[in-house]
Amino acid sequence: MDAMSLYSKDIVSVEAMDMPGSGREMKGIDAVMGKGKWWTENHEVHSSSVEGPLVTGTHFCVRFKMDVTNKPSGKRMPLDELGVYQVADGKIVREEFFYPV
């Protein structure tokens, strides 16, 4: 199963900081897929782990830990991020990411 099939076509995605050319909030499956494509094109992942999900009612959260290199800058860095997801009608309708900025 493609993970994007879990998302509503009207998904709202919110980052902790502005993303290049798009701000903090993106709306719609095409915008979210574009953000994912940009991220994978601009980062090399050396290792990653996922904790969760923790579920309550219509929400769940997942912790992502990664060791990545930002390709344009060459800077290698650890990432520790919490994703909070809201579900309605069997699809993810909102995601918000929390990490140090």
N, CA, C and O atoms as a GROMACS GRO file, in nm:
protein
  404
    1MET      N    1   0.083  -0.118   0.000
    1MET     CA    2   0.000   0.000   0.000
    1MET      C    3   0.088   0.125   0.000
    1MET      O    4   0.184   0.134   0.076
    2ASP      N    5   0.055   0.218  -0.084
    2ASP     CA    6   0.123   0.347  -0.089
    2ASP      C    7   0.074   0.432   0.028
    2ASP      O    8  -0.046   0.448   0.046
    3ALA      N    9   0.166   0.485   0.107
    3ALA     CA   10   0.128   0.564   0.225
    3ALA      C   11   0.038   0.682   0.188
    3ALA      O   12  -0.048   0.720   0.267
    4MET      N   13   0.056   0.739   0.070
    4MET     CA   14  -0.026   0.854   0.030
    4MET      C   15  -0.173   0.815   0.013
    4MET      O   16  -0.259   0.902   0.015
    5SER      N   17  -0.202   0.687  -0.005
    5SER     CA   18  -0.342   0.644  -0.018
    5SER      C   19  -0.416   0.659   0.114
    5SER      O   20  -0.539   0.651   0.117
    6LEU      N   21  -0.344   0.680   0.224
    6LEU     CA   22  -0.406   0.701   0.355
    6LEU      C   23  -0.450   0.846   0.375
    6LEU      O   24  -0.522   0.876   0.471
    7TYR      N   25  -0.408   0.935   0.287
    7TYR     CA   26  -0.436   1.077   0.300
    7TYR      C   27  -0.562   1.117   0.224
    7TYR      O   28  -0.591   1.065   0.117
    8SER      N   29  -0.637   1.211   0.283
    8SER     CA   30  -0.750   1.274   0.215
    8SER      C   31  -0.695   1.360   0.101
    8SER      O   32  -0.584   1.412   0.110
    9LYS      N   33  -0.772   1.373  -0.004
    9LYS     CA   34  -0.728   1.461  -0.114
    9LYS      C   35  -0.721   1.607  -0.068
    9LYS      O   36  -0.655   1.689  -0.131
   10ASP      N   37  -0.791   1.638   0.042
   10ASP     CA   38  -0.792   1.773   0.097
   10ASP      C   39  -0.704   1.789   0.221
   10ASP      O   40  -0.726   1.878   0.303
   11ILE      N   41  -0.605   1.702   0.236
   11ILE     CA   42  -0.513   1.703   0.350
   11ILE      C   43  -0.457   1.843   0.376
   11ILE      O   44  -0.429   1.918   0.283
   12VAL      N   45  -0.443   1.877   0.504
   12VAL     CA   46  -0.373   1.999   0.545
   12VAL      C   47  -0.248   1.954   0.619
   12VAL      O   48  -0.256   1.874   0.712
   13SER      N   49  -0.133   2.005   0.578
   13SER     CA   50  -0.006   1.970   0.638
   13SER      C   51   0.060   2.096   0.692
   13SER      O   52   0.073   2.196   0.621
   14VAL      N   53   0.101   2.090   0.820
   14VAL     CA   54   0.159   2.208   0.886
   14VAL      C   55   0.298   2.172   0.938
   14VAL      O   56   0.315   2.074   1.011
   15GLU      N   57   0.396   2.252   0.900
   15GLU     CA   58   0.533   2.234   0.947
   15GLU      C   59   0.561   2.332   1.062
   15GLU      O   60   0.488   2.430   1.078
   16ALA      N   61   0.663   2.305   1.139
   16ALA     CA   62   0.702   2.393   1.249
   16ALA      C   63   0.768   2.522   1.200
   16ALA      O   64   0.774   2.621   1.272
   17MET      N   65   0.818   2.520   1.077
   17MET     CA   66   0.882   2.638   1.020
   17MET      C   67   0.846   2.650   0.873
   17MET      O   68   0.796   2.554   0.813
   18ASP      N   69   0.871   2.764   0.815
   18ASP     CA   70   0.842   2.786   0.674
   18ASP      C   71   0.924   2.690   0.587
   18ASP      O   72   1.042   2.667   0.612
   19MET      N   73   0.859   2.637   0.487
   19MET     CA   74   0.927   2.553   0.389
   19MET      C   75   0.962   2.641   0.269
   19MET      O   76   0.891   2.738   0.241
   20PRO      N   77   1.071   2.610   0.197
   20PRO     CA   78   1.112   2.693   0.084
   20PRO      C   79   0.998   2.712  -0.018
   20PRO      O   80   0.949   2.615  -0.076
   21GLY      N   81   0.959   2.837  -0.036
   21GLY     CA   82   0.860   2.870  -0.137
   21GLY      C   83   0.715   2.839  -0.103
   21GLY      O   84   0.627   2.859  -0.187
   22SER      N   85   0.686   2.789   0.020
   22SER     CA   86   0.547   2.751   0.046
   22SER      C   87   0.496   2.786   0.185
   22SER      O   88   0.379   2.761   0.213
   23GLY      N   89   0.576   2.841   0.271
   23GLY     CA   90   0.529   2.874   0.405
   23GLY      C   91   0.518   2.750   0.494
   23GLY      O   92   0.578   2.646   0.464
   24ARG      N   93   0.442   2.762   0.603
   24ARG     CA   94   0.429   2.653   0.700
   24ARG      C   95   0.317   2.556   0.663
   24ARG      O   96   0.327   2.437   0.693
   25GLU      N   97   0.210   2.606   0.600
   25GLU     CA   98   0.092   2.522   0.578
   25GLU      C   99   0.069   2.495   0.430
   25GLU      O  100   0.075   2.585   0.346
   26MET      N  101   0.043   2.369   0.401
   26MET     CA  102   0.010   2.328   0.265
   26MET      C  103  -0.125   2.260   0.264
   26MET      O  104  -0.161   2.191   0.360
   27LYS      N  105  -0.201   2.280   0.158
   27LYS     CA  106  -0.333   2.220   0.148
   27LYS      C  107  -0.344   2.140   0.020
   27LYS      O  108  -0.305   2.185  -0.088
   28GLY      N  109  -0.398   2.019   0.034
   28GLY     CA  110  -0.422   1.934  -0.083
   28GLY      C  111  -0.314   1.830  -0.102
   28GLY      O  112  -0.197   1.852  -0.071
   29ILE      N  113  -0.356   1.716  -0.155
   29ILE     CA  114  -0.265   1.602  -0.174
   29ILE      C  115  -0.148   1.636  -0.265
   29ILE      O  116  -0.037   1.590  -0.242
   30ASP      N  117  -0.172   1.715  -0.370
   30ASP     CA  118  -0.063   1.749  -0.462
   30ASP      C  119   0.046   1.830  -0.393
   30ASP      O  120   0.164   1.808  -0.417
   31ALA      N  121   0.006   1.925  -0.307
   31ALA     CA  122   0.104   2.006  -0.234
   31ALA      C  123   0.184   1.920  -0.136
   31ALA      O  124   0.305   1.937  -0.123
   32VAL      N  125   0.115   1.828  -0.068
   32VAL     CA  126   0.184   1.741   0.028
   32VAL      C  127   0.279   1.646  -0.044
   32VAL      O  128   0.390   1.622   0.004
   33MET      N  129   0.238   1.593  -0.157
   33MET     CA  130   0.326   1.506  -0.235
   33MET      C  131   0.447   1.585  -0.286
   33MET      O  132   0.558   1.532  -0.289
   34GLY      N  133   0.426   1.709  -0.326
   34GLY     CA  134   0.536   1.794  -0.370
   34GLY      C  135   0.636   1.821  -0.258
   34GLY      O  136   0.757   1.823  -0.281
   35LYS      N  137   0.584   1.843  -0.137
   35LYS     CA  138   0.672   1.865  -0.022
   35LYS      C  139   0.756   1.740   0.005
   35LYS      O  140   0.876   1.750   0.030
   36GLY      N  141   0.694   1.624  -0.002
   36GLY     CA  142   0.767   1.499   0.018
   36GLY      C  143   0.874   1.478  -0.086
   36GLY      O  144   0.985   1.433  -0.056
   37LYS      N  145   0.840   1.509  -0.210
   37LYS     CA  146   0.938   1.496  -0.320
   37LYS      C  147   1.056   1.590  -0.298
   37LYS      O  148   1.172   1.551  -0.313
   38TRP      N  149   1.026   1.715  -0.262
   38TRP     CA  150   1.133   1.812  -0.235
   38TRP      C  151   1.223   1.759  -0.124
   38TRP      O  152   1.346   1.766  -0.136
   39TRP      N  153   1.162   1.707  -0.014
   39TRP     CA  154   1.241   1.662   0.099
   39TRP      C  155   1.334   1.548   0.060
   39TRP      O  156   1.453   1.551   0.094
   40THR      N  157   1.284   1.449  -0.012
   40THR     CA  158   1.369   1.336  -0.050
   40THR      C  159   1.477   1.375  -0.149
   40THR      O  160   1.586   1.318  -0.148
   41GLU      N  161   1.448   1.472  -0.235
   41GLU     CA  162   1.550   1.519  -0.330
   41GLU      C  163   1.660   1.599  -0.262
   41GLU      O  164   1.771   1.608  -0.315
   42ASN      N  165   1.631   1.658  -0.146
   42ASN     CA  166   1.725   1.748  -0.081
   42ASN      C  167   1.791   1.693   0.044
   42ASN      O  168   1.867   1.763   0.110
   43HIS      N  169   1.763   1.566   0.077
   43HIS     CA  170   1.820   1.506   0.197
   43HIS      C  171   1.864   1.362   0.170
   43HIS      O  172   1.797   1.286   0.100
   44GLU      N  173   1.977   1.328   0.225
   44GLU     CA  174   2.024   1.190   0.225
   44GLU      C  175   2.004   1.135   0.366
   44GLU      O  176   2.054   1.192   0.462
   45VAL      N  177   1.931   1.025   0.377
   45VAL     CA  178   1.902   0.966   0.507
   45VAL      C  179   2.006   0.857   0.535
   45VAL      O  180   2.019   0.762   0.458
   46HIS      N  181   2.079   0.871   0.645
   46HIS     CA  182   2.180   0.773   0.684
   46HIS      C  183   2.121   0.665   0.774
   46HIS      O  184   2.158   0.548   0.767
   47SER      N  185   2.027   0.706   0.861
   47SER     CA  186   1.956   0.611   0.946
   47SER      C  187   1.826   0.675   0.991
   47SER      O  188   1.813   0.798   0.992
   48SER      N  189   1.731   0.590   1.030
   48SER     CA  190   1.604   0.643   1.078
   48SER      C  191   1.537   0.540   1.169
   48SER      O  192   1.561   0.420   1.157
   49SER      N  193   1.452   0.592   1.259
   49SER     CA  194   1.370   0.505   1.342
   49SER      C  195   1.237   0.573   1.364
   49SER      O  196   1.225   0.695   1.355
   50VAL      N  197   1.136   0.492   1.393
   50VAL     CA  198   1.002   0.543   1.415
   50VAL      C  199   0.949   0.482   1.544
   50VAL      O  200   0.962   0.362   1.566
   51GLU      N  201   0.889   0.564   1.629
   51GLU     CA  202   0.825   0.517   1.751
   51GLU      C  203   0.676   0.547   1.742
   51GLU      O  204   0.638   0.658   1.703
   52GLY      N  205   0.593   0.452   1.776
   52GLY     CA  206   0.450   0.472   1.773
   52GLY      C  207   0.386   0.382   1.670
   52GLY      O  208   0.451   0.293   1.615
   53PRO      N  209   0.262   0.405   1.644
   53PRO     CA  210   0.184   0.523   1.679
   53PRO      C  211   0.123   0.514   1.818
   53PRO      O  212   0.100   0.405   1.871
   54LEU      N  213   0.098   0.630   1.876
   54LEU     CA  214   0.018   0.644   1.997
   54LEU      C  215  -0.118   0.697   1.950
   54LEU      O  216  -0.125   0.799   1.881
   55VAL      N  217  -0.225   0.628   1.986
   55VAL     CA  218  -0.357   0.658   1.931
   55VAL      C  219  -0.452   0.702   2.041
   55VAL      O  220  -0.453   0.645   2.150
   56THR      N  221  -0.531   0.805   2.012
   56THR     CA  222  -0.639   0.848   2.099
   56THR      C  223  -0.750   0.906   2.013
   56THR      O  224  -0.729   1.004   1.941
   57GLY      N  225  -0.867   0.847   2.020
   57GLY     CA  226  -0.982   0.898   1.945
   57GLY      C  227  -0.953   0.912   1.797
   57GLY      O  228  -0.923   0.813   1.729
   58THR      N  229  -0.962   1.033   1.746
   58THR     CA  230  -0.942   1.059   1.603
   58THR      C  231  -0.801   1.106   1.570
   58THR      O  232  -0.775   1.152   1.458
   59HIS      N  233  -0.708   1.095   1.666
   59HIS     CA  234  -0.571   1.141   1.643
   59HIS      C  235  -0.471   1.031   1.677
   59HIS      O  236  -0.498   0.942   1.757
   60PHE      N  237  -0.354   1.041   1.615
   60PHE     CA  238  -0.241   0.957   1.653
   60PHE      C  239  -0.115   1.037   1.633
   60PHE      O  240  -0.112   1.133   1.557
   61CYS      N  241  -0.009   0.995   1.702
   61CYS     CA  242   0.120   1.063   1.684
   61CYS      C  243   0.230   0.959   1.664
   61CYS      O  244   0.220   0.845   1.710
   62VAL      N  245   0.333   1.002   1.595
   62VAL     CA  246   0.448   0.918   1.563
   62VAL      C  247   0.573   1.003   1.583
   62VAL      O  248   0.577   1.120   1.544
   63ARG      N  249   0.676   0.943   1.645
   63ARG     CA  250   0.804   1.011   1.661
   63ARG      C  251   0.900   0.957   1.556
   63ARG      O  252   0.917   0.836   1.541
   64PHE      N  253   0.963   1.049   1.485
   64PHE     CA  254   1.062   1.016   1.382
   64PHE      C  255   1.198   1.065   1.428
   64PHE      O  256   1.214   1.180   1.468
   65LYS      N  257   1.298   0.977   1.423
   65LYS     CA  258   1.436   1.016   1.452
   65LYS      C  259   1.519   0.977   1.329
   65LYS      O  260   1.510   0.865   1.279
   66MET      N  261   1.599   1.073   1.282
   66MET     CA  262   1.679   1.049   1.162
   66MET      C  263   1.816   1.113   1.174
   66MET      O  264   1.836   1.211   1.246
   67ASP      N  265   1.908   1.056   1.102
   67ASP     CA  266   2.040   1.114   1.081
   67ASP      C  267   2.045   1.143   0.931
   67ASP      O  268   2.047   1.051   0.849
   68VAL      N  269   2.048   1.273   0.895
   68VAL     CA  270   2.039   1.311   0.754
   68VAL      C  271   2.148   1.411   0.718
   68VAL      O  272   2.204   1.480   0.803
   69THR      N  273   2.174   1.418   0.587
   69THR     CA  274   2.258   1.523   0.532
   69THR      C  275   2.173   1.606   0.437
   69THR      O  276   2.109   1.552   0.346
   70ASN      N  277   2.173   1.737   0.459
   70ASN     CA  278   2.108   1.828   0.366
   70ASN      C  279   2.198   1.839   0.244
   70ASN      O  280   2.309   1.891   0.254
   71LYS      N  281   2.152   1.792   0.130
   71LYS     CA  282   2.237   1.786   0.010
   71LYS      C  283   2.287   1.923  -0.035
   71LYS      O  284   2.406   1.936  -0.065
   72PRO      N  285   2.202   2.027  -0.042
   72PRO     CA  286   2.253   2.156  -0.090
   72PRO      C  287   2.364   2.214  -0.003
   72PRO      O  288   2.459   2.272  -0.055
   73SER      N  289   2.353   2.200   0.131
   73SER     CA  290   2.453   2.260   0.219
   73SER      C  291   2.564   2.163   0.257
   73SER      O  292   2.673   2.205   0.298
   74GLY      N  293   2.537   2.032   0.244
   74GLY     CA  294   2.634   1.932   0.287
   74GLY      C  295   2.635   1.912   0.438
   74GLY      O  296   2.719   1.838   0.489
   75LYS      N  297   2.542   1.978   0.510
   75LYS     CA  298   2.539   1.971   0.656
   75LYS      C  299   2.469   1.842   0.701
   75LYS      O  300   2.356   1.814   0.662
   76ARG      N  301   2.539   1.765   0.783
   76ARG     CA  302   2.481   1.644   0.841
   76ARG      C  303   2.423   1.679   0.977
   76ARG      O  304   2.486   1.752   1.055
   77MET      N  305   2.304   1.627   1.007
   77MET     CA  306   2.237   1.665   1.131
   77MET      C  307   2.140   1.558   1.178
   77MET      O  308   2.087   1.481   1.098
   78PRO      N  309   2.117   1.553   1.309
   78PRO     CA  310   2.014   1.464   1.362
   78PRO      C  311   1.879   1.536   1.356
   78PRO      O  312   1.872   1.657   1.375
   79LEU      N  313   1.773   1.462   1.329
   79LEU     CA  314   1.637   1.515   1.334
   79LEU      C  315   1.558   1.435   1.437
   79LEU      O  316   1.570   1.313   1.444
   80ASP      N  317   1.478   1.504   1.514
   80ASP     CA  318   1.390   1.440   1.612
   80ASP      C  319   1.258   1.514   1.600
   80ASP      O  320   1.248   1.631   1.639
   81GLU      N  321   1.157   1.448   1.548
   81GLU     CA  322   1.034   1.514   1.506
   81GLU      C  323   0.913   1.434   1.554
   81GLU      O  324   0.914   1.311   1.554
   82LEU      N  325   0.809   1.506   1.593
   82LEU     CA  326   0.683   1.444   1.630
   82LEU      C  327   0.578   1.483   1.528
   82LEU      O  328   0.556   1.601   1.502
   83GLY      N  329   0.512   1.383   1.469
   83GLY     CA  330   0.403   1.408   1.376
   83GLY      C  331   0.272   1.374   1.444
   83GLY      O  332   0.255   1.265   1.498
   84VAL      N  333   0.177   1.470   1.441
   84VAL     CA  334   0.044   1.449   1.498
   84VAL      C  335  -0.054   1.449   1.381
   84VAL      O  336  -0.057   1.542   1.300
   85TYR      N  337  -0.135   1.344   1.374
   85TYR     CA  338  -0.224   1.321   1.261
   85TYR      C  339  -0.368   1.316   1.308
   85TYR      O  340  -0.398   1.260   1.413
   86GLN      N  341  -0.459   1.374   1.229
   86GLN     CA  342  -0.602   1.367   1.256
   86GLN      C  343  -0.668   1.286   1.146
   86GLN      O  344  -0.638   1.304   1.028
   87VAL      N  345  -0.759   1.197   1.185
   87VAL     CA  346  -0.826   1.107   1.091
   87VAL      C  347  -0.975   1.135   1.090
   87VAL      O  348  -1.036   1.155   1.196
   88ALA      N  349  -1.035   1.137   0.970
   88ALA     CA  350  -1.180   1.147   0.954
   88ALA      C  351  -1.220   1.064   0.833
   88ALA      O  352  -1.151   1.065   0.731
   89ASP      N  353  -1.328   0.992   0.844
   89ASP     CA  354  -1.377   0.908   0.734
   89ASP      C  355  -1.270   0.814   0.681
   89ASP      O  356  -1.264   0.788   0.561
   90GLY      N  357  -1.184   0.762   0.771
   90GLY     CA  358  -1.084   0.665   0.734
   90GLY      C  359  -0.961   0.720   0.662
   90GLY      O  360  -0.878   0.643   0.613
   91LYS      N  361  -0.949   0.853   0.654
   91LYS     CA  362  -0.835   0.916   0.587
   91LYS      C  363  -0.769   1.019   0.679
   91LYS      O  364  -0.835   1.076   0.766
   92ILE      N  365  -0.640   1.041   0.660
   92ILE     CA  366  -0.570   1.146   0.734
   92ILE      C  367  -0.608   1.279   0.671
   92ILE      O  368  -0.586   1.301   0.552
   93VAL      N  369  -0.667   1.369   0.752
   93VAL     CA  370  -0.713   1.498   0.702
   93VAL      C  371  -0.622   1.614   0.744
   93VAL      O  372  -0.628   1.723   0.687
   94ARG      N  373  -0.538   1.589   0.845
   94ARG     CA  374  -0.446   1.693   0.892
   94ARG      C  375  -0.324   1.626   0.953
   94ARG      O  376  -0.334   1.524   1.023
   95GLU      N  377  -0.208   1.684   0.926
   95GLU     CA  378  -0.085   1.642   0.990
   95GLU      C  379  -0.012   1.767   1.033
   95GLU      O  380  -0.012   1.868   0.963
   96GLU      N  381   0.052   1.760   1.149
   96GLU     CA  382   0.131   1.872   1.197
   96GLU      C  383   0.258   1.818   1.258
   96GLU      O  384   0.256   1.721   1.334
   97PHE      N  385   0.370   1.882   1.224
   97PHE     CA  386   0.502   1.834   1.267
   97PHE      C  387   0.563   1.932   1.366
   97PHE      O  388   0.558   2.054   1.348
   98PHE      N  389   0.621   1.875   1.471
   98PHE     CA  390   0.683   1.953   1.578
   98PHE      C  391   0.829   1.911   1.590
   98PHE      O  392   0.861   1.793   1.603
   99TYR      N  393   0.918   2.010   1.585
   99TYR     CA  394   1.062   1.987   1.598
   99TYR      C  395   1.127   2.119   1.632
   99TYR      O  396   1.068   2.225   1.608
  100PRO      N  397   1.248   2.117   1.687
  100PRO     CA  398   1.317   2.243   1.719
  100PRO      C  399   1.342   2.322   1.592
  100PRO      O  400   1.382   2.266   1.489
  101VAL      N  401   1.320   2.452   1.598
  101VAL     CA  402   1.346   2.537   1.481
  101VAL      C  403   1.452   2.638   1.511
  101VAL      O  404   1.487   2.718   1.424
   0.00000   0.00000   0.00000
